[in-house]
């Protein structure tokens, strides 16, 4: 039997080594491994280095609450289902008018499949330069990860632009099987398009050839295998969404003429008949009516 003093020394040096390892990881810019007991995370830069921060209360939106986008919803569900089943699936770009449910659809499909091992990681645009590090953390794990980039767009010279291209099949390293990128954007090609760039277009033997600047911008969005476009809702679609949310919140109905006119005025004041505006109107009515 060893003396208690020897055991105490062993425990002390074991703890000291653990503290040194943690300190070295922090100096290298790498934090400790995250708590994998959660299903949603954010990638963060802070005093503890680069790390995945668990989201303790994710937005639990449901697919059945998303109306007037059946084609887009069916495509995202199909692609995500293939991914969760470890079958081939594409990175997806959801682009179009503001407030039409692009990012909400991504969150809803995550919630639909989280019980099957799907995990969501939100990566802000300024952190896209860390995509290679993020992928290294996730590679080899049993879970399936969606990297979620909301309102994605770039200006000339943005550092994250080339990092995203590299992860989207633009690197000598093969993309990991358990990671997909789902991005939403108001821009189809993610970069600003200037008038002078269209003047570089030239015609050869009757065929139109875009200039180099346009080719560069198109090359990024083309790396997303699934493109889905979202357009502003018609008045009838807008009122259908208002009716859905008012029913959910027990706030009345647009079958009442005064409520219908109020919903249209609400949209007119905001210059948008979007799902977001419809939801906001229903919340306002629920609050007014108690």
C-alpha positions in Angstrom: 0.0 0.0 0.0 1.5 3.4 -1.0 1.7 6.2 1.5 -1.2 8.7 1.2 1.4 11.5 0.5 2.4 9.8 -2.8 -1.2 9.5 -3.9 -1.7 13.2 -3.1 1.3 14.2 -5.2 0.0 12.1 -8.2 -3.4 13.8 -8.0 -1.7 17.2 -7.8 0.4 16.6 -10.9 -2.5 15.1 -12.8 -4.6 18.2 -12.2 -1.6 20.5 -13.0 -1.1 18.7 -16.4 -4.8 19.1 -17.2 -4.6 22.9 -16.4 -1.5 23.2 -18.6 -3.2 21.4 -21.5 -6.2 23.8 -21.2 -3.9 26.8 -21.1 -2.0 25.6 -24.1 -5.2 25.2 -26.1 -6.2 28.7 -25.2 -2.9 30.1 -26.3 -3.3 28.3 -29.6 -6.7 29.8 -30.0 -8.6 26.6 -29.5 -11.0 26.1 -26.6 -12.1 22.9 -25.0 -14.4 20.5 -26.7 -18.1 21.6 -26.4 -20.8 19.9 -24.4 -22.3 17.6 -27.1 -25.4 17.2 -25.0 -27.1 20.1 -26.8 -28.6 20.2 -30.3 -27.9 23.8 -31.4 -24.7 25.8 -31.1 -23.1 29.1 -32.1 -19.5 29.6 -33.2 -17.9 32.3 -31.1 -14.6 34.2 -30.6 -14.0 35.2 -27.0 -11.4 35.2 -24.3 -11.7 31.4 -24.2 -10.6 31.1 -27.8 -12.5 29.6 -30.8 -15.4 27.5 -29.5 -18.9 26.1 -30.0 -21.2 27.7 -27.5 -24.4 25.7 -26.8 -27.8 27.4 -27.5 -29.8 26.4 -24.4 -33.2 27.6 -25.8 -33.3 27.3 -29.6 -36.2 28.7 -31.6 -38.6 25.7 -31.9 -40.5 26.7 -35.1 -42.5 23.9 -36.8 -42.6 23.0 -40.5 -46.5 23.1 -40.4 -46.4 26.8 -39.4 -44.7 27.7 -42.8 -47.3 28.3 -45.4 -47.4 29.3 -49.1 -43.9 27.8 -49.7 -44.8 24.2 -50.3 -42.3 23.7 -53.2 -39.3 25.2 -51.2 -40.3 23.3 -48.1 -40.6 20.0 -49.9 -37.1 20.4 -51.4 -35.4 21.3 -48.2 -37.1 18.4 -46.3 -36.1 16.0 -49.1 -32.5 17.1 -49.1 -32.2 17.1 -45.3 -33.8 13.7 -45.1 -31.2 12.3 -47.5 -28.4 13.9 -45.4 -29.8 12.5 -42.1 -29.9 9.1 -43.7 -26.3 9.4 -44.7 -27.2 9.5 -48.3 -25.8 12.1 -50.8 -27.2 15.6 -50.2 -26.4 19.1 -51.4 -25.4 22.4 -49.7 -28.4 24.7 -50.0 -28.7 28.4 -50.8 -32.1 30.0 -50.0 -32.3 33.4 -51.6 -35.0 36.0 -52.3 -37.2 38.7 -50.8 -36.9 39.6 -47.1 -39.3 38.1 -44.6 -40.4 35.2 -46.8 -39.3 32.5 -44.4 -35.8 31.5 -45.7 -34.0 31.3 -42.4 -37.2 30.1 -40.6 -37.4 27.1 -42.9 -33.8 26.2 -42.1 -34.6 26.3 -38.3 -37.9 24.4 -38.9 -36.3 21.5 -40.8 -33.6 21.3 -38.1 -36.3 20.9 -35.4 -38.0 18.3 -37.5 -34.9 16.1 -37.6 -33.1 16.9 -34.4 -34.4 13.7 -32.8 -32.7 11.8 -35.6 -29.2 13.2 -34.7 -29.3 16.4 -36.7 -27.5 19.4 -35.1 -27.5 23.1 -36.0 -24.5 25.4 -35.8 -25.0 29.1 -36.5 -21.9 30.8 -38.0 -22.0 34.5 -38.5 -20.6 36.0 -41.6 -17.5 37.5 -39.8 -16.6 34.0 -38.6 -16.7 32.3 -41.9 -12.9 32.6 -42.0 -13.0 29.8 -39.3 -14.9 27.3 -41.4 -11.9 25.0 -41.8 -11.5 24.9 -38.0 -15.2 24.3 -37.4 -15.2 21.4 -39.9 -12.2 19.9 -38.1 -14.1 19.9 -34.8 -17.1 18.1 -36.4 -15.4 15.6 -38.7 -15.7 12.0 -37.6 -18.6 12.5 -35.1 -21.7 10.4 -35.4 -24.1 13.4 -35.5 -25.1 15.2 -38.7 -24.4 18.9 -38.7 -26.0 21.8 -40.5 -23.8 24.9 -40.6 -26.3 27.7 -40.8 -25.4 31.1 -42.2 -28.2 33.7 -42.0 -28.5 36.8 -44.3 -25.3 35.8 -46.1 -23.7 38.4 -48.4 -20.2 39.7 -49.1 -18.6 42.9 -50.1 -15.4 43.0 -52.2 -12.4 41.8 -50.3 -14.4 40.0 -47.5 -12.1 37.4 -46.0 -14.9 34.9 -45.4 -15.6 34.7 -49.1 -12.6 32.5 -50.0 -13.0 30.4 -46.9 -16.6 29.6 -47.9 -15.5 28.7 -51.4 -12.8 26.4 -50.1 -15.3 24.5 -47.9 -17.8 24.3 -50.7 -15.8 21.9 -52.9 -13.0 24.4 -53.5 -10.2 22.8 -51.6 -8.0 19.8 -52.1 -9.6 18.3 -48.9 -12.8 16.4 -49.5 -15.9 17.9 -47.6 -16.8 15.8 -44.5 -19.7 13.5 -44.9 -21.5 14.7 -41.8 -21.5 18.5 -42.5 -23.8 20.5 -44.8 -24.0 24.3 -45.3 -27.5 25.9 -45.4 -27.4 29.6 -46.1 -30.0 32.3 -46.6 -29.5 35.5 -48.5 -31.3 38.4 -50.2 -28.8 38.2 -53.0 -28.8 35.4 -55.6 -25.0 35.5 -56.1 -24.1 36.7 -52.6 -22.0 39.6 -53.9 -23.0 43.1 -55.1 -23.4 43.3 -58.9 -22.3 46.5 -60.5 -23.4 48.0 -63.8 -19.9 48.3 -65.1 -19.4 44.5 -64.8 -22.2 43.9 -67.2 -20.4 46.1 -69.7 -17.6 43.5 -69.8 -19.9 40.9 -71.4 -18.8 40.1 -75.0 -20.3 38.0 -77.8 -18.3 35.3 -79.6 -19.9 33.5 -82.5 -23.3 34.5 -81.3 -22.7 33.3 -77.7 -22.8 35.6 -74.7 -19.7 35.3 -72.5 -19.8 37.1 -69.1 -16.8 39.1 -67.9 -14.4 37.8 -65.4 -15.9 39.7 -62.5 -19.3 38.2 -63.1 -17.9 34.7 -63.5 -16.1 35.1 -60.1 -19.4 36.1 -58.4 -21.4 33.3 -60.0 -18.8 30.7 -59.1 -19.5 31.0 -55.4 -23.3 30.5 -55.5 -22.9 27.7 -58.0 -21.1 25.7 -55.3 -24.4 25.3 -53.6 -26.0 22.3 -55.2 -29.6 23.3 -54.2 -30.9 26.7 -55.1 -34.3 27.8 -53.8 -35.9 31.2 -54.6 -38.4 33.0 -52.4 -40.7 35.7 -53.8 -43.0 38.3 -52.0 -46.4 36.9 -51.1 -49.6 37.9 -52.9 -52.3 39.6 -50.9 -54.3 36.4 -50.6 -51.2 34.4 -49.5 -50.4 37.1 -46.9 -53.9 37.0 -45.5 -53.7 33.2 -45.4 -50.6 33.4 -43.2 -52.2 36.1 -41.0 -55.2 33.8 -40.5 -53.0 30.9 -39.5 -51.1 32.9 -36.9 -54.2 34.5 -35.5 -55.7 31.0 -35.1 -52.5 29.9 -33.3 -52.6 32.8 -31.0 -56.4 32.8 -30.5 -56.4 36.4 -31.7 -59.5 36.5 -34.0 -59.9 36.0 -37.8 -59.4 37.9 -41.0 -62.9 36.9 -41.9 -63.9 39.9 -39.8 -63.7 42.9 -42.3 -62.2 45.3 -39.8 -59.4 42.8 -38.9 -58.8 42.1 -42.6 -58.4 45.8 -43.4 -56.2 46.3 -40.4 -53.9 43.4 -41.6 -53.6 45.1 -45.0 -52.9 48.5 -43.5 -50.2 46.8 -41.3 -48.5 45.4 -44.4 -48.9 48.7 -46.3 -47.2 50.7 -43.6 -44.2 48.3 -43.7 -44.1 48.0 -47.5 -44.1 44.3 -47.3 -46.6 41.4 -47.4 -44.2 38.8 -45.8 -44.7 36.0 -43.4 -42.7 38.0 -40.8 -45.1 40.9 -41.1 -48.1 38.6 -40.9 -46.8 37.0 -37.7 -46.1 40.4 -36.2 -49.6 41.6 -37.0 -51.1 38.5 -35.3 -48.9 39.1 -32.2 -50.1 42.7 -32.1 -53.7 41.6 -32.3 -53.2 38.9 -29.6 -51.8 41.6 -27.3 -54.6 44.1 -28.0 -57.3 41.5 -27.4 -55.7 40.0 -24.3 
